[in-house]
């Protein structure tokens, strides 16, 4: 069945170790016992004579300048971050300051370890295309040294027919820069409730905050707290909790002259310090217009949290936490529109079952309604979604993943009722796409996995990660897929 339905394309994306960013490097901080050697290093750089310092800086720019955007600006920034360690910062020449910044920098290959788990949406730019073509944006999970994940992008053109052209990804990368964001009070309320933080300090702050506020307003409200509240035993701990919860919302923007494939969403909050994993992008339509939304898993090295992204143009992104029992595990995928006035998402709150969750009036994702659990041999360990539901005339098409013997991942399909997505109306018996011999070897062997497909010209276009060693593409005739599906029992919501 897999060979008849899913047609694998020749085009692939492989991890490219040349795709590098510049990160801050502080000697000594990577040791088992942290003891920064920053002051001594700056002193040694300061003792270099002007001729040698100039030669070293020119050599550094010659070696690395073409690989990065505004390398001098990055060196200036890194110098500013460590200049408090300099004994006589004012005495350093402009050349020495840049050189200090260079010594406190290093390259990081964002996808040197693995490239996987793509999702696909229509690109914001559809100009210059021929008949039957669609330009798409492909999000990618990039994994580098230390298993740190970030979100990258590629661009491709689908059609005409089953043709697929993936654009070149050359050029220096850009890490998004933090920008001002209007925080939402209701999200702060939901976050504090989830942390069971309910005391007079928190209540006073929430009462003083408007529905939307900026960082300056937040700090002004904290600064105005009465001393007799702060002196309570919970006072300082609550302040820390308020700041930590508020920091979960932020905005990131990229220069207008960067191409989509050059943009890297890099971890920018404590909750995601060890990675931003498995972004599931979808183009969302409602009464306010069309935007891109995504969910991803934030990982801090110990625990996970679900985060949401919103962007109108894939250049500026707003990040917010997702709260509630429906958002307490990996793999939450948003519907592309409201259904009956409800914001819906697929989830896997129990770790092994595909469920449906609804956003309530307090911005919390409610407990999941089970849809489909492990039932067939190829999915007995767990099941989950492979991205957002895709609207068709017959119902919501849900691509699924199942885990079988030897932790082998394969992709299947369900169909949900258009008006009542709580009801599974059909399912594909067996897997749609399974690991073949070429998919067995990689960073994570025996896996095919996707974070989102789309329909174009009667075909389901399915990007997939193959054992985290490359990203492949497959097409499936929507009519043939629907014909191969088996009607489910009309009795209940859960399938199986």
Secondary structure as GFF3:
##gff-version 3
##sequence-region A 1 496
A	DSSP	alpha_helix	2	5	.	.	.	ID=ss1
A	DSSP	beta_strand	6	8	.	.	.	ID=ss2
A	DSSP	beta_strand	13	14	.	.	.	ID=ss3
A	DSSP	beta_strand	20	24	.	.	.	ID=ss4
A	DSSP	alpha_helix	38	46	.	.	.	ID=ss5
A	DSSP	alpha_helix	50	64	.	.	.	ID=ss6
A	DSSP	three_ten_helix	65	67	.	.	.	ID=ss7
A	DSSP	alpha_helix	71	82	.	.	.	ID=ss8
A	DSSP	three_ten_helix	83	85	.	.	.	ID=ss9
A	DSSP	three_ten_helix	89	91	.	.	.	ID=ss10
A	DSSP	alpha_helix	94	103	.	.	.	ID=ss11
A	DSSP	beta_strand	105	109	.	.	.	ID=ss12
A	DSSP	beta_strand	114	122	.	.	.	ID=ss13
A	DSSP	beta_strand	134	143	.	.	.	ID=ss14
A	DSSP	three_ten_helix	145	147	.	.	.	ID=ss15
A	DSSP	beta_strand	149	158	.	.	.	ID=ss16
A	DSSP	beta_strand	164	166	.	.	.	ID=ss17
A	DSSP	beta_strand	174	175	.	.	.	ID=ss18
A	DSSP	beta_strand	177	179	.	.	.	ID=ss19
A	DSSP	beta_strand	183	184	.	.	.	ID=ss20
A	DSSP	alpha_helix	185	194	.	.	.	ID=ss21
A	DSSP	alpha_helix	200	208	.	.	.	ID=ss22
A	DSSP	beta_strand	212	213	.	.	.	ID=ss23
A	DSSP	alpha_helix	215	223	.	.	.	ID=ss24
A	DSSP	alpha_helix	227	230	.	.	.	ID=ss25
A	DSSP	alpha_helix	235	246	.	.	.	ID=ss26
A	DSSP	beta_strand	250	253	.	.	.	ID=ss27
A	DSSP	three_ten_helix	260	262	.	.	.	ID=ss28
A	DSSP	beta_strand	263	264	.	.	.	ID=ss29
A	DSSP	three_ten_helix	270	272	.	.	.	ID=ss30
A	DSSP	beta_strand	276	286	.	.	.	ID=ss31
A	DSSP	beta_strand	289	299	.	.	.	ID=ss32
A	DSSP	beta_strand	304	311	.	.	.	ID=ss33
A	DSSP	beta_strand	316	321	.	.	.	ID=ss34
A	DSSP	three_ten_helix	325	327	.	.	.	ID=ss35
A	DSSP	beta_strand	333	334	.	.	.	ID=ss36
A	DSSP	beta_strand	344	347	.	.	.	ID=ss37
A	DSSP	beta_strand	354	358	.	.	.	ID=ss38
A	DSSP	beta_strand	369	372	.	.	.	ID=ss39
A	DSSP	three_ten_helix	377	379	.	.	.	ID=ss40
A	DSSP	beta_strand	382	385	.	.	.	ID=ss41
A	DSSP	beta_strand	390	392	.	.	.	ID=ss42
A	DSSP	beta_strand	395	404	.	.	.	ID=ss43
A	DSSP	three_ten_helix	405	407	.	.	.	ID=ss44
A	DSSP	beta_strand	408	416	.	.	.	ID=ss45
A	DSSP	beta_strand	424	428	.	.	.	ID=ss46
A	DSSP	beta_strand	433	434	.	.	.	ID=ss47
A	DSSP	three_ten_helix	437	439	.	.	.	ID=ss48
A	DSSP	beta_strand	448	449	.	.	.	ID=ss49
A	DSSP	beta_strand	454	456	.	.	.	ID=ss50
A	DSSP	beta_strand	459	466	.	.	.	ID=ss51
A	DSSP	beta_strand	470	477	.	.	.	ID=ss52
A	DSSP	alpha_helix	478	484	.	.	.	ID=ss53
A	DSSP	beta_strand	485	487	.	.	.	ID=ss54
###
